[in-house]
Structures are given as structure tokens and as C-alpha cells.
Amino acid sequence: MTGPSEARAAALELAAALLERLRRGEARELEVREGGVRVKVSRDGPAATWSPPPPAEGGPAEAGRTTHAPRRPAQTAALAVTAPLTGIFYRSASPQAPPFVQVGAAVSVGDVVGLIEAMKLFNEVRSTVAGRVKRVIAENGQLVRAHQPLYELE
């Protein structure tokens, strides 16, 4: 009988294996059903689109109504270093080693800022943006998903 942590580890291993097969181009779509769980991943899924709502009858000038342009994100939005894959995130190379980066540290593009363990392999997490670490988002030893923010930079 497997416990919750063993089942979680097996699910992570399976998900990482599926994603790796997609990355290598071995398949375009994979689906796995295990018990009550269904996982489906696709290389060329449909693109997300957004359409504005249709205008009200009579147009925007009806009854003195005005329209407003949609809000845009602030130009000073924080930058983030995100996880390149799903796995267990580590802030340092070993439990005794200091973290790769701390709050206030300057980070350049390509700097190693952490490790992610997936399928018993350790993968370096390299920064894709430059800046100063404003906040550490992911905890050491935490399961992170691909594209999840790990560090907030300014």
C-alpha cells in the first residue's frame, strides 16, 4: 500500500516524464488516467484568445454613456524568475550551502538562482531577467509547477 507522499512522488515522476517526451517531440499529445485522476498534455493546444464583449444596443453614445479603454498593467510591474519545469525547488546546492540568492541580491540574466529536482535529476534554475531580488516566493523543498514564480525582482 502506498502512502500520500509516495503517490505524490509517483505522480510528479509521471508528469515530468510526460512533459519531457513532449519537449523532445516524441509525441504531440499524451493522456494518462490513474484511478480518478486524468492528466492530458498537448504540444500544440489551441491558442487562447480574447474578444471584447459586443457593444450594447444603440452603441456607446446611447443615453450619455461613455466607454473607457481597458486597463493596462502598470509599467512598473515586478519582474519574476519562474520555474522552468515542475519539481521540488531548492534555494541552495546542499542543506549546508548558503542560498544561491538572497533578498537584495543583484541577479543577471543566466545566473543560477536555484535547483529543481525532477525525476531524481537536479536541474539548474537560471534567471531569464535581470534585477534585484525583492522577495523570495517559493519555499525551500516546496513542490513548484512549471512557470510558477520563484523570486520577485525589481
OpenMM code with the backbone's topology and positions (N, CA, C; nanometers):
from openmm import Vec3, app, unit

residues = "MET THR GLY PRO SER GLU ALA ARG ALA ALA ALA LEU GLU LEU ALA ALA ALA LEU LEU GLU ARG LEU ARG ARG GLY GLU ALA ARG GLU LEU GLU VAL ARG GLU GLY GLY VAL ARG VAL LYS VAL SER ARG ASP GLY PRO ALA ALA THR TRP SER PRO PRO PRO PRO ALA GLU GLY GLY PRO ALA GLU ALA GLY ARG THR THR HIS ALA PRO ARG ARG PRO ALA GLN THR ALA ALA LEU ALA VAL THR ALA PRO LEU THR GLY ILE PHE TYR ARG SER ALA SER PRO GLN ALA PRO PRO PHE VAL GLN VAL GLY ALA ALA VAL SER VAL GLY ASP VAL VAL GLY LEU ILE GLU ALA MET LYS LEU PHE ASN GLU VAL ARG SER THR VAL ALA GLY ARG VAL LYS ARG VAL ILE ALA GLU ASN GLY GLN LEU VAL ARG ALA HIS GLN PRO LEU TYR GLU LEU GLU".split()
positions = [
    Vec3(0.0845, -0.1179, 0.0000),
    Vec3(0.0000, 0.0000, 0.0000),
    Vec3(0.0890, 0.1242, 0.0000),
    Vec3(0.0585, 0.2186, -0.0859),
    Vec3(0.1402, 0.3393, -0.0937),
    Vec3(0.0757, 0.4512, -0.0150),
    Vec3(0.1594, 0.5326, 0.0460),
    Vec3(0.1112, 0.6463, 0.1222),
    Vec3(0.0962, 0.7678, 0.0332),
    Vec3(0.0416, 0.8783, 0.0888),
    Vec3(0.0219, 1.0000, 0.0107),
    Vec3(0.1505, 1.0563, -0.0476),
    Vec3(0.2612, 1.0505, 0.0277),
    Vec3(0.3862, 1.1064, -0.0243),
    Vec3(0.4417, 1.0206, -0.1374),
    Vec3(0.4260, 0.8884, -0.1285),
    Vec3(0.4712, 0.8011, -0.2372),
    Vec3(0.3860, 0.8217, -0.3616),
    Vec3(0.2543, 0.8380, -0.3436),
    Vec3(0.1645, 0.8621, -0.4567),
    Vec3(0.1969, 0.9965, -0.5215),
    Vec3(0.2255, 1.0966, -0.4393),
    Vec3(0.2614, 1.2283, -0.4923),
    Vec3(0.3912, 1.2225, -0.5707),
    Vec3(0.4900, 1.1507, -0.5180),
    Vec3(0.6184, 1.1367, -0.5868),
    Vec3(0.5995, 1.0642, -0.7196),
    Vec3(0.5160, 0.9597, -0.7203),
    Vec3(0.4905, 0.8846, -0.8438),
    Vec3(0.4195, 0.9734, -0.9457),
    Vec3(0.3243, 1.0536, -0.9004),
    Vec3(0.2523, 1.1441, -0.9912),
    Vec3(0.3465, 1.2483, -1.0487),
    Vec3(0.4362, 1.3024, -0.9656),
    Vec3(0.5343, 1.4004, -1.0135),
    Vec3(0.6279, 1.3390, -1.1163),
    Vec3(0.6720, 1.2175, -1.0881),
    Vec3(0.7613, 1.1481, -1.1807),
    Vec3(0.6919, 1.1250, -1.3143),
    Vec3(0.5662, 1.0838, -1.3115),
    Vec3(0.4895, 1.0597, -1.4333),
    Vec3(0.4696, 1.1890, -1.5117),
    Vec3(0.4320, 1.2960, -1.4422),
    Vec3(0.4110, 1.4243, -1.5092),
    Vec3(0.5404, 1.4742, -1.5728),
    Vec3(0.6506, 1.4638, -1.5019),
    Vec3(0.7793, 1.5080, -1.5558),
    Vec3(0.8178, 1.4249, -1.6781),
    Vec3(0.7921, 1.2941, -1.6738),
    Vec3(0.8235, 1.2084, -1.7880),
    Vec3(0.7388, 1.2457, -1.9096),
    Vec3(0.6107, 1.2732, -1.8865),
    Vec3(0.5233, 1.3138, -1.9975),
    Vec3(0.5697, 1.4451, -2.0586),
    Vec3(0.6014, 1.5411, -1.9742),
    Vec3(0.6466, 1.6705, -2.0240),
    Vec3(0.7782, 1.6588, -2.0993),
    Vec3(0.8682, 1.5728, -2.0532),
    Vec3(0.9955, 1.5532, -2.1216),
    Vec3(0.9736, 1.4907, -2.2595),
    Vec3(0.8826, 1.3952, -2.2694),
    Vec3(0.8527, 1.3343, -2.4001),
    Vec3(0.7949, 1.4374, -2.4956),
    Vec3(0.7104, 1.5260, -2.4449),
    Vec3(0.6566, 1.6331, -2.5301),
    Vec3(0.7682, 1.7271, -2.5740),
    Vec3(0.8553, 1.7631, -2.4802),
    Vec3(0.9644, 1.8550, -2.5103),
    Vec3(1.0560, 1.7992, -2.6192),
    Vec3(1.0841, 1.6697, -2.6126),
    Vec3(1.1713, 1.6075, -2.7123),
    Vec3(1.1008, 1.5844, -2.8451),
    Vec3(0.9713, 1.6103, -2.8527),
    Vec3(0.8990, 1.5939, -2.9781),
    Vec3(0.8596, 1.4503, -3.0070),
    Vec3(0.8613, 1.3643, -2.9063),
    Vec3(0.8250, 1.2245, -2.9269),
    Vec3(0.6754, 1.2063, -2.9439),
    Vec3(0.5975, 1.3029, -2.9014),
    Vec3(0.4524, 1.2941, -2.9118),
    Vec3(0.3944, 1.4345, -2.9196),
    Vec3(0.2741, 1.4456, -2.9729),
    Vec3(0.2061, 1.5752, -2.9785),
    Vec3(0.1061, 1.5888, -2.8652),
    Vec3(0.0517, 1.4736, -2.8190),
    Vec3(-0.0473, 1.4767, -2.7127),
    Vec3(-0.0376, 1.3477, -2.6334),
    Vec3(-0.0434, 1.3586, -2.5018),
    Vec3(-0.0380, 1.2425, -2.4139),
    Vec3(-0.1494, 1.2534, -2.3108),
    Vec3(-0.2089, 1.1396, -2.2784),
    Vec3(-0.3147, 1.1366, -2.1776),
    Vec3(-0.2952, 1.0141, -2.0900),
    Vec3(-0.3062, 1.0322, -1.9602),
    Vec3(-0.2915, 0.9230, -1.8649),
    Vec3(-0.4078, 0.9302, -1.7673),
    Vec3(-0.4658, 0.8151, -1.7390),
    Vec3(-0.5717, 0.8057, -1.6379),
    Vec3(-0.5261, 0.7068, -1.5325),
    Vec3(-0.5256, 0.7514, -1.4097),
    Vec3(-0.4823, 0.6672, -1.2978),
    Vec3(-0.5834, 0.6861, -1.1864),
    Vec3(-0.6622, 0.5834, -1.1594),
    Vec3(-0.7661, 0.5968, -1.0580),
    Vec3(-0.8651, 0.7039, -1.1016),
    Vec3(-0.8898, 0.8015, -1.0170),
    Vec3(-0.9812, 0.9100, -1.0506),
    Vec3(-0.9119, 1.0312, -1.1099),
    Vec3(-0.7827, 1.0201, -1.1413),
    Vec3(-0.7070, 1.1344, -1.1921),
    Vec3(-0.6842, 1.1180, -1.3418),
    Vec3(-0.7061, 1.2254, -1.4162),
    Vec3(-0.6812, 1.2260, -1.5602),
    Vec3(-0.5862, 1.3413, -1.5903),
    Vec3(-0.4752, 1.3105, -1.6561),
    Vec3(-0.3785, 1.4128, -1.6953),
    Vec3(-0.3668, 1.4087, -1.8460),
    Vec3(-0.3852, 1.5245, -1.9102),
    Vec3(-0.3736, 1.5337, -2.0551),
    Vec3(-0.2854, 1.6534, -2.0870),
    Vec3(-0.1791, 1.6288, -2.1636),
    Vec3(-0.0891, 1.7359, -2.2044),
    Vec3(-0.0814, 1.7355, -2.3557),
    Vec3(-0.0702, 1.8555, -2.4135),
    Vec3(-0.0683, 1.8687, -2.5580),
    Vec3(0.0374, 1.9689, -2.5985),
    Vec3(0.1133, 1.9357, -2.7022),
    Vec3(0.2183, 2.0242, -2.7523),
    Vec3(0.1584, 2.1433, -2.8253),
    Vec3(0.0642, 2.1213, -2.9143),
    Vec3(0.0071, 2.2272, -2.9983),
    Vec3(-0.1391, 2.2492, -2.9648),
    Vec3(-0.1664, 2.2840, -2.8402),
    Vec3(-0.3039, 2.3082, -2.7983),
    Vec3(-0.3576, 2.4343, -2.8631),
    Vec3(-0.4881, 2.4556, -2.8550),
    Vec3(-0.5457, 2.5756, -2.9155),
    Vec3(-0.4947, 2.7006, -2.8451),
    Vec3(-0.4706, 2.8045, -2.9229),
    Vec3(-0.4234, 2.9310, -2.8677),
    Vec3(-0.5366, 2.9987, -2.7915),
    Vec3(-0.5038, 3.0580, -2.6799),
    Vec3(-0.6039, 3.1314, -2.6038),
    Vec3(-0.6318, 3.2641, -2.6736),
    Vec3(-0.7568, 3.2969, -2.6848),
    Vec3(-0.7931, 3.4227, -2.7490),
    Vec3(-0.8861, 3.4993, -2.6575),
    Vec3(-0.8925, 3.6267, -2.6793),
    Vec3(-0.9816, 3.7113, -2.6023),
    Vec3(-1.0533, 3.8023, -2.6987),
    Vec3(-1.1819, 3.8131, -2.6822),
    Vec3(-1.2606, 3.9037, -2.7641),
    Vec3(-1.3346, 3.9974, -2.6707),
    Vec3(-1.3405, 4.1260, -2.7072),
    Vec3(-1.4147, 4.2178, -2.6215),
    Vec3(-1.5633, 4.1871, -2.6296),
    Vec3(-1.6410, 4.2206, -2.5259),
    Vec3(-1.7843, 4.1961, -2.5313),
    Vec3(-1.8472, 4.2823, -2.6402),
    Vec3(-1.9575, 4.2352, -2.7003),
    Vec3(-2.0212, 4.3148, -2.8043),
    Vec3(-2.0768, 4.4440, -2.7459),
    Vec3(-2.0811, 4.5508, -2.8263),
    Vec3(-2.1344, 4.6771, -2.7747),
    Vec3(-2.2837, 4.6646, -2.7467),
    Vec3(-2.3307, 4.7453, -2.6523),
    Vec3(-2.4727, 4.7457, -2.6186),
    Vec3(-2.5516, 4.8015, -2.7366),
    Vec3(-2.6797, 4.7659, -2.7406),
    Vec3(-2.7639, 4.8164, -2.8495),
    Vec3(-2.7632, 4.9678, -2.8497),
    Vec3(-2.7593, 5.0247, -2.9698),
    Vec3(-2.7611, 5.1695, -2.9809),
    Vec3(-2.6227, 5.2293, -2.9735),
    Vec3(-2.5200, 5.1485, -2.9478),
    Vec3(-2.3836, 5.1998, -2.9466),
    Vec3(-2.3473, 5.2625, -2.8142),
    Vec3(-2.2227, 5.3028, -2.7983),
    Vec3(-2.1767, 5.3569, -2.6708),
    Vec3(-2.2314, 5.4952, -2.6388),
    Vec3(-2.2785, 5.5684, -2.7371),
    Vec3(-2.3275, 5.7042, -2.7102),
    Vec3(-2.4694, 5.7046, -2.6563),
    Vec3(-2.5333, 5.5874, -2.6486),
    Vec3(-2.6721, 5.5802, -2.6043),
    Vec3(-2.6865, 5.6324, -2.4620),
    Vec3(-2.7824, 5.7224, -2.4424),
    Vec3(-2.8194, 5.7758, -2.3102),
    Vec3(-2.7007, 5.8369, -2.2374),
    Vec3(-2.6109, 5.9005, -2.3118),
    Vec3(-2.4996, 5.9708, -2.2494),
    Vec3(-2.3951, 5.8792, -2.1894),
    Vec3(-2.3973, 5.7497, -2.2224),
    Vec3(-2.2975, 5.6563, -2.1690),
    Vec3(-2.1623, 5.6823, -2.2320),
    Vec3(-2.0595, 5.6578, -2.1577),
    Vec3(-1.9245, 5.6716, -2.2114),
    Vec3(-1.8545, 5.5376, -2.2014),
    Vec3(-1.7544, 5.5197, -2.2831),
    Vec3(-1.6765, 5.3970, -2.2762),
    Vec3(-1.5378, 5.4303, -2.2243),
    Vec3(-1.4756, 5.3347, -2.1655),
    Vec3(-1.3407, 5.3522, -2.1129),
    Vec3(-1.2502, 5.2500, -2.1782),
    Vec3(-1.1283, 5.2901, -2.2033),
    Vec3(-1.0304, 5.1965, -2.2586),
    Vec3(-0.9984, 5.0916, -2.1530),
    Vec3(-0.9697, 4.9688, -2.1943),
    Vec3(-0.9365, 4.8673, -2.0942),
    Vec3(-0.8099, 4.9058, -2.0191),
    Vec3(-0.8062, 4.8674, -1.8928),
    Vec3(-0.6878, 4.8970, -1.8114),
    Vec3(-0.5710, 4.8134, -1.8581),
    Vec3(-0.4549, 4.8715, -1.8534),
    Vec3(-0.3329, 4.8003, -1.8885),
    Vec3(-0.2502, 4.7837, -1.7623),
    Vec3(-0.1667, 4.6796, -1.7580),
    Vec3(-0.0822, 4.6627, -1.6393),
    Vec3(0.0095, 4.7833, -1.6216),
    Vec3(0.0393, 4.8151, -1.4979),
    Vec3(0.1293, 4.9275, -1.4691),
    Vec3(0.2663, 4.9005, -1.5294),
    Vec3(0.3319, 5.0038, -1.5754),
    Vec3(0.4639, 4.9903, -1.6348),
    Vec3(0.5680, 4.9451, -1.5318),
    Vec3(0.5391, 4.9665, -1.4048),
    Vec3(0.6339, 4.9306, -1.3000),
    Vec3(0.6060, 4.7914, -1.2432),
    Vec3(0.5405, 4.7066, -1.3210),
    Vec3(0.5095, 4.5722, -1.2740),
    Vec3(0.6390, 4.4989, -1.2389),
    Vec3(0.6331, 4.4199, -1.1333),
    Vec3(0.7512, 4.3471, -1.0868),
    Vec3(0.7885, 4.2380, -1.1865),
    Vec3(0.9177, 4.2110, -1.1950),
    Vec3(0.9685, 4.1018, -1.2771),
    Vec3(0.9738, 3.9775, -1.1909),
    Vec3(0.9671, 3.8609, -1.2533),
    Vec3(0.9731, 3.7379, -1.1759),
    Vec3(1.0632, 3.6364, -1.2447),
    Vec3(1.1356, 3.5609, -1.1637),
    Vec3(1.2083, 3.4442, -1.2120),
    Vec3(1.1131, 3.3282, -1.1893),
    Vec3(1.0827, 3.2524, -1.2955),
    Vec3(0.9843, 3.1454, -1.2853),
    Vec3(1.0501, 3.0082, -1.2996),
    Vec3(0.9788, 2.9071, -1.2540),
    Vec3(1.0269, 2.7692, -1.2617),
    Vec3(1.0215, 2.7211, -1.4068),
    Vec3(1.1307, 2.6643, -1.4586),
    Vec3(1.1292, 2.6151, -1.5954),
    Vec3(1.0573, 2.4808, -1.6099),
    Vec3(1.0390, 2.4085, -1.4989),
    Vec3(0.9711, 2.2798, -1.5025),
    Vec3(0.9106, 2.2506, -1.3667),
    Vec3(0.8297, 2.1474, -1.3595),
    Vec3(0.7661, 2.1064, -1.2348),
    Vec3(0.8607, 2.0164, -1.1564),
    Vec3(0.8693, 2.0392, -1.0265),
    Vec3(0.9539, 1.9563, -0.9410),
    Vec3(0.9685, 2.0183, -0.8033),
    Vec3(1.0645, 1.9690, -0.7277),
    Vec3(1.0912, 2.0199, -0.5928),
    Vec3(1.1990, 2.1272, -0.6032),
    Vec3(1.1691, 2.2456, -0.5515),
    Vec3(1.2584, 2.3617, -0.5608),
    Vec3(1.3516, 2.3672, -0.4410),
    Vec3(1.4803, 2.3945, -0.4686),
    Vec3(1.5800, 2.4125, -0.3627),
    Vec3(1.6522, 2.5442, -0.3859),
    Vec3(1.6701, 2.6214, -0.2800),
    Vec3(1.7365, 2.7514, -0.2896),
    Vec3(1.8882, 2.7412, -0.2850),
    Vec3(1.9419, 2.6250, -0.2440),
    Vec3(2.0870, 2.6077, -0.2360),
    Vec3(2.1263, 2.4708, -0.2920),
    Vec3(2.2571, 2.4540, -0.3151),
    Vec3(2.3078, 2.3299, -0.3738),
    Vec3(2.3050, 2.2135, -0.2755),
    Vec3(2.3091, 2.2421, -0.1458),
    Vec3(2.3012, 2.1386, -0.0429),
    Vec3(2.2440, 2.2027, 0.0833),
    Vec3(2.1979, 2.1202, 0.1777),
    Vec3(2.1417, 2.1775, 0.3010),
    Vec3(2.2398, 2.2659, 0.3774),
    Vec3(2.3709, 2.2377, 0.3662),
    Vec3(2.4706, 2.3159, 0.4396),
    Vec3(2.5142, 2.4408, 0.3630),
    Vec3(2.4914, 2.4460, 0.2327),
    Vec3(2.5368, 2.5582, 0.1498),
    Vec3(2.4428, 2.6776, 0.1640),
    Vec3(2.4969, 2.7983, 0.1477),
    Vec3(2.4106, 2.9167, 0.1523),
    Vec3(2.3222, 2.9218, 0.0274),
    Vec3(2.2079, 2.9906, 0.0348),
    Vec3(2.1202, 3.0029, -0.0819),
    Vec3(2.1940, 3.0692, -0.1987),
    Vec3(2.1534, 3.0348, -0.3208),
    Vec3(2.2136, 3.0950, -0.4393),
    Vec3(2.1939, 3.2466, -0.4377),
    Vec3(2.0730, 3.2924, -0.4009),
    Vec3(2.0455, 3.4365, -0.3919),
    Vec3(1.9607, 3.4650, -0.2682),
    Vec3(1.9767, 3.5869, -0.2166),
    Vec3(1.9007, 3.6341, -0.1012),
    Vec3(1.8253, 3.7599, -0.1416),
    Vec3(1.7320, 3.8031, -0.0580),
    Vec3(1.6643, 3.9297, -0.0807),
    Vec3(1.7689, 4.0407, -0.0845),
    Vec3(1.7605, 4.1260, -0.1855),
    Vec3(1.8554, 4.2358, -0.2016),
    Vec3(1.9701, 4.2048, -0.2962),
    Vec3(1.9877, 4.0781, -0.3328),
    Vec3(2.0982, 4.0403, -0.4218),
    Vec3(2.0690, 4.0823, -0.5655),
    Vec3(2.1742, 4.1246, -0.6362),
    Vec3(2.1619, 4.1580, -0.7785),
    Vec3(2.1681, 4.0286, -0.8585),
    Vec3(2.0778, 4.0158, -0.9570),
    Vec3(2.0711, 3.8968, -1.0409),
    Vec3(2.0827, 3.9398, -1.1858),
    Vec3(2.1672, 3.8711, -1.2618),
    Vec3(2.1820, 3.8954, -1.4050),
    Vec3(2.1176, 3.7813, -1.4820),
    Vec3(2.0883, 3.8058, -1.6087),
    Vec3(2.0332, 3.7009, -1.6942),
    Vec3(2.1346, 3.5867, -1.7006),
    Vec3(2.0895, 3.4649, -1.6784),
    Vec3(2.1758, 3.3470, -1.6831),
    Vec3(2.2309, 3.3029, -1.5494),
    Vec3(2.2165, 3.3845, -1.4444),
    Vec3(2.2647, 3.3451, -1.3121),
    Vec3(2.1827, 3.2279, -1.2580),
    Vec3(2.2498, 3.1334, -1.1927),
    Vec3(2.1807, 3.0225, -1.1278),
    Vec3(2.1199, 3.0760, -0.9985),
    Vec3(1.9879, 3.0581, -0.9826),
    Vec3(1.9182, 3.1094, -0.8648),
    Vec3(1.8546, 2.9986, -0.7814),
    Vec3(1.8660, 2.8729, -0.8271),
    Vec3(1.8088, 2.7620, -0.7528),
    Vec3(1.8226, 2.6328, -0.8307),
    Vec3(1.7681, 2.5270, -0.7725),
    Vec3(1.7664, 2.3953, -0.8361),
    Vec3(1.6250, 2.3405, -0.8293),
    Vec3(1.5874, 2.2608, -0.9289),
    Vec3(1.4605, 2.1893, -0.9253),
    Vec3(1.4906, 2.0418, -0.9480),
    Vec3(1.4450, 1.9606, -0.8539),
    Vec3(1.4616, 1.8158, -0.8653),
    Vec3(1.3383, 1.7587, -0.9327),
    Vec3(1.3612, 1.6894, -1.0448),
    Vec3(1.2534, 1.6222, -1.1166),
    Vec3(1.3077, 1.4897, -1.1685),
    Vec3(1.2367, 1.3843, -1.1433),
    Vec3(1.2774, 1.2500, -1.1863),
    Vec3(1.4178, 1.2157, -1.1361),
    Vec3(1.4463, 1.2532, -1.0127),
    Vec3(1.5742, 1.2249, -0.9458),
    Vec3(1.6930, 1.2933, -1.0121),
    Vec3(1.6671, 1.3961, -1.0904),
    Vec3(1.7725, 1.4778, -1.1510),
    Vec3(1.7592, 1.6202, -1.0993),
    Vec3(1.8728, 1.6852, -1.0768),
    Vec3(1.8716, 1.8236, -1.0332),
    Vec3(1.8975, 1.9130, -1.1539),
    Vec3(1.8058, 2.0066, -1.1779),
    Vec3(1.8142, 2.0986, -1.2904),
    Vec3(1.8386, 2.2391, -1.2373),
    Vec3(1.9358, 2.3091, -1.2957),
    Vec3(1.9627, 2.4467, -1.2537),
    Vec3(1.8498, 2.5373, -1.2992),
    Vec3(1.8132, 2.6306, -1.2116),
    Vec3(1.7172, 2.7350, -1.2480),
    Vec3(1.7997, 2.8592, -1.2743),
    Vec3(1.7956, 2.9070, -1.3971),
    Vec3(1.8714, 3.0266, -1.4353),
    Vec3(1.7746, 3.1426, -1.4554),
    Vec3(1.8162, 3.2591, -1.4138),
    Vec3(1.7327, 3.3775, -1.4280),
    Vec3(1.7205, 3.4161, -1.5749),
    Vec3(1.5989, 3.4514, -1.6149),
    Vec3(1.5746, 3.4986, -1.7508),
    Vec3(1.5592, 3.6501, -1.7542),
    Vec3(1.5674, 3.7122, -1.6373),
    Vec3(1.5573, 3.8578, -1.6263),
    Vec3(1.6656, 3.9082, -1.5307),
    Vec3(1.6977, 4.0357, -1.5431),
    Vec3(1.7961, 4.0974, -1.4542),
    Vec3(1.7244, 4.1906, -1.3576),
    Vec3(1.7803, 4.2038, -1.2389),
    Vec3(1.7225, 4.2936, -1.1395),
    Vec3(1.7756, 4.2620, -1.0019),
    Vec3(1.7081, 4.3156, -0.9017),
    Vec3(1.7456, 4.2922, -0.7628),
    Vec3(1.6324, 4.2124, -0.6977),
    Vec3(1.6682, 4.1097, -0.6197),
    Vec3(1.5683, 4.0238, -0.5571),
    Vec3(1.4901, 4.1057, -0.4549),
    Vec3(1.3605, 4.1165, -0.4799),
    Vec3(1.2721, 4.1910, -0.3903),
    Vec3(1.2070, 4.0973, -0.2880),
    Vec3(1.1742, 3.9741, -0.3349),
    Vec3(1.1027, 3.8802, -0.2477),
    Vec3(1.1285, 3.7380, -0.2945),
    Vec3(1.1466, 3.6469, -0.1994),
    Vec3(1.1563, 3.5039, -0.2286),
    Vec3(1.0148, 3.4490, -0.2166),
    Vec3(0.9628, 3.3922, -0.3254),
    Vec3(0.8239, 3.3451, -0.3267),
    Vec3(0.8149, 3.1973, -0.2899),
    Vec3(0.8997, 3.1145, -0.3498),
    Vec3(0.8937, 2.9696, -0.3267),
    Vec3(0.9778, 2.9305, -0.2065),
    Vec3(0.9253, 2.8403, -0.1263),
    Vec3(0.9952, 2.7894, -0.0094),
    Vec3(1.0942, 2.6802, -0.0498),
    Vec3(1.2009, 2.6651, 0.0257),
    Vec3(1.2970, 2.5581, 0.0032),
    Vec3(1.2278, 2.4237, 0.0261),
    Vec3(1.2421, 2.3298, -0.0681),
    Vec3(1.1809, 2.1982, -0.0561),
    Vec3(1.0356, 2.1930, -0.0996),
    Vec3(0.9850, 2.3007, -0.1576),
    Vec3(0.8449, 2.3105, -0.1986),
    Vec3(0.8263, 2.2574, -0.3406),
    Vec3(0.7133, 2.1906, -0.3636),
    Vec3(0.6765, 2.1490, -0.4986),
    Vec3(0.6357, 2.2737, -0.5762),
    Vec3(0.6976, 2.2951, -0.6916),
    Vec3(0.6613, 2.4087, -0.7765),
    Vec3(0.6182, 2.3561, -0.9123),
    Vec3(0.5321, 2.4287, -0.9766),
    Vec3(0.4829, 2.3952, -1.1102),
    Vec3(0.5611, 2.4751, -1.2131),
    Vec3(0.5669, 2.4250, -1.3351),
    Vec3(0.6330, 2.4973, -1.4441),
    Vec3(0.5704, 2.6354, -1.4569),
    Vec3(0.6517, 2.7367, -1.4744),
    Vec3(0.6129, 2.8771, -1.4927),
    Vec3(0.5642, 2.9449, -1.3648),
    Vec3(0.5717, 2.8769, -1.2508),
    Vec3(0.5336, 2.9380, -1.1235),
    Vec3(0.6435, 3.0344, -1.0818),
    Vec3(0.6092, 3.1542, -1.0342),
    Vec3(0.7115, 3.2483, -0.9883),
    Vec3(0.7870, 3.1947, -0.8671),
    Vec3(0.9208, 3.2101, -0.8709),
    Vec3(1.0059, 3.1678, -0.7603),
    Vec3(1.0591, 3.2872, -0.6819),
    Vec3(1.1001, 3.3906, -0.7571),
    Vec3(1.1540, 3.5131, -0.6987),
    Vec3(1.0890, 3.6322, -0.7673),
    Vec3(1.0647, 3.7364, -0.6898),
    Vec3(1.0181, 3.8636, -0.7458),
    Vec3(1.1373, 3.9580, -0.7503),
    Vec3(1.1609, 4.0193, -0.8659),
    Vec3(1.2715, 4.1122, -0.8825),
    Vec3(1.2179, 4.2522, -0.9060),
    Vec3(1.3045, 4.3504, -0.8813),
    Vec3(1.2680, 4.4904, -0.9113),
    Vec3(1.3759, 4.5527, -0.9934),
] * unit.nanometer
topology = app.Topology()
chain = topology.addChain("A")
for resn in residues:
    res = topology.addResidue(resn, chain)
    for name in ("N", "CA", "C"):
        topology.addAtom(name, app.Element.getBySymbol(name[0]), res)
